Amino acid sequence: MRSAVVVGTGLIGTSVALALNARGVTVYLRDTDPAAARIAESLGAGTTTAPTAAVDLAVMAVPPALIGRVLADVQTAGLAHHYTDVASVKVGPREDAVALDCDTAHYIAGHPMAGGERNGPLAARADMFEGRAWILTPTSDTDRETLNMALELVAMCGATPVVMGATEHDRAVGLVSHTPHIVAALVAMRFEQAEERAVSLAGPGIKDLSRIAGGDPELWVDILGANAVVVADILEDIGVNLEDVVTGLRAMAATDEAKRDEGRRGIGTLLRRGKAGRERIAGKHGSGPGSYRTLGVLIGDQPGQLARLFTDASRSGVNIEDVHLEHATDQLAGLVQLSVAQTSVPVLEEALRAQGWHTQ
Amino acid sequence: MRSAVVVGTGLIGTSVALALNARGVTVYLRDTDPAAARIAESLGAGTTTAPTAAVDLAVMAVPPALIGRVLADVQTAGLAHHYTDVASVKVGPREDAVALDCDTAHYIAGHPMAGGERNGPLAARADMFEGRAWILTPTSDTDRETLNMALELVAMCGATPVVMGATEHDRAVGLVSHTPHIVAALVAMRFEQAEERAVSLAGPGIKDLSRIAGGDPELWVDILGANAVVVADILEDIGVNLEDVVTGLRAMAATDEAKRDEGRRGIGTLLRRGKAGRERIAGKHGSGPGSYRTLGVLIGDQPGQLARLFTDASRSGVNIEDVHLEHATDQLAGLVQLSVAQTSVPVLEEALRAQGWHTQ
């Protein structure tokens, strides 16, 4: 790949442009908002001048509802030899492209599993996709060169390509991303009018659960609208379980002991199923290279504790995959949970204990 | 306070015992499981021998459903001058105590806002309550000496006392703790049977949202059962909003444009309300000493990056309240979100930039 056009210089588009530019690709930037394109240019993502000939790849980084229309336009203009997109849903845009009679052989739909709560080119970074999954949804009519061009794009961004069907993709992201977003909002909205004293009791649990509800509402309306039926179906299933939970909880408050026991059993089953699902999400039961375990380390409330811990941990050579702090609101005393590869736990534990850390 | 009995040497009871013991209080340990009491003793939490005279304070750290019965028993035996508990709900235990004709003047119900996903005495630590809120629910007949004894307990544990009514407490913890637990389980359980490929797409959002679903199901059945009606009421409200969301999503998939717009408006309103609630939970709009802001710092994927970052941050003298990593599953390249007091942001930002860090 020698040249590319990025259509839409928001967070994802600009990050793609930065990554390609860093690999020596000539990147042309386009946005309906010229200011956004100029910001991306000023960040070193490419040029806002127009290409003089067809580029190798056009990457459409526009909302899902616009993909079909934009694809038809840029294909008519002969902008590129190959086309892809980075939209977070895949079925609807493909249907639009087919309806608009696009050249689907030279268009492969993609979706990098990355993003953030901040939007716009200023939040973009070249390493946004490093180590992330990047889903590609080739069809039987996809040109092999187009597939290879998309694979090159994914490789240049440091991501891992994952091939899926469009329907399978939309169901999966509905489950891991869109539905959680709605659920986080449903819980978080209770706090809009809650008493200050109740809000002040919010601890790490509700803070982590509600974090994604902080995303941009306008952006998320677009994302959810493009996968509306899938998300509605999943939410309806959750609604059925929710009704069972309410029934179970009310049974637990009954005077009749048999009824209370029935309620307990129902709630117990729900919680066990939730725990089993959580363990899969956390990768605790995996056996592949991605499976990890958590090591707890106690730290005091002196300012330098985290620094000392990470210095000691990095000397062990073990790669820390995730960090979670369980601690007070105003102080840092508490438990640091370090997630590391299953096989690295003994190494890290020994290294930290040798430095006087208390692990658990 | 010179002497105390801790009844129930689980995670919370043993942590209380460790804190009191560290302050020179003679602590007597009791548990229906003698092995649990001996483990707590071996950790330095106190002695498993019986007191020879009434102690100053008895702390009941048993499940909510047992508080009334245990209080009646220990008061009949004259175990202590004053009594408190650490149960996570307050209305039911108080009703039980009244029904069993307990001496309610010398019993003040309490609830430290701390805990963890691990249970049992081995996970206990003396600093578990440091900086946390510890709710006390005195009533009009509470003896002043009993209130003072409980305040001394809270101070010895390093926590901050918060006085609330029992009903207000149960509603608040239903909102910040019990309901989120159920909701996390409802989402996580979808992953029990999900395809491996869908599970492999799980990113930081769903991981954070589902974390609390990893808690012990048996323990949580007890907690939820003791606050069942409050949680059922909140979940029913959520269920109503959930139905509206499903209606809104289906409208967004309609062919009729007016209907689609109506759906968009409904979903947009939900997401904006969720974001407003989230901002209160995260303390972003607070003005008190507890309000904080997040500073993003870009890090590379070399092993020593986190250590270097925390060393540089600690040299700035700024207290880091929370840390969140947004990064790849297998590598640590990405964005570290540091939460610090609003007033400390410029100090930290300047210190980190001077060391060559990219902040945003």
Interface residues (C-beta under 8 A of the other chain):
Chain A: M113 A114 G116 R118 L122 A123 R125 D127 E130 G131 R132 A133 I135 V162 M164 E168 R171 A172 V173 L175 V176 S177 T179 P180 H181 I182 V183 A184 A185 L186 V187 A188 M189 R190 F191 E192 A194 E195 R197 A198 V199 S200 L201 A202 G203 G205 I206 K207 D208 L209 S210 R211 I212 A213 G214 G215 P217 E218 W220 V221 L224 G225 A228 V229 V231 A232 I234 L235 E236 D237 I238 G239 N241 L242 E243 V245 V246 L249 R250 M252 A253 R260 G263 R264 I267 G268 L270 L271 R272 R273 G274 K275 A276 G277 R278 E279 R280 I281 A282 P289 G290 G296 L298 G300 D301 P303 G304 L306 A307 L309 F310 T311 D312 A313 S314 G317 V318 N319 I320 E321 D322 V323 H324 L325 E326 H327 A328 T329 D330 Q331 L332 A333 G334 L335 Q360
Chain B: M113 A114 G116 R118 L122 A123 R125 D127 E130 G131 R132 A133 I135 V162 M164 E168 R171 A172 V173 L175 V176 S177 T179 P180 H181 I182 V183 A184 A185 L186 V187 A188 M189 R190 F191 E192 A194 E195 R197 A198 V199 S200 L201 A202 G203 G205 I206 K207 D208 L209 S210 R211 I212 A213 G214 G215 P217 E218 W220 V221 L224 G225 A228 V229 V231 A232 I234 L235 E236 D237 I238 G239 N241 L242 E243 V245 V246 L249 R250 M252 A253 R260 G263 R264 I267 G268 L270 L271 R272 R273 G274 K275 A276 G277 R278 E279 R280 I281 A282 P289 G290 G296 L298 G300 D301 P303 G304 Q305 L306 A307 L309 F310 T311 D312 A313 S314 G317 V318 N319 I320 E321 D322 V323 H324 L325 E326 H327 A328 T329 D330 Q331 L332 A333 G334 L335 Q360
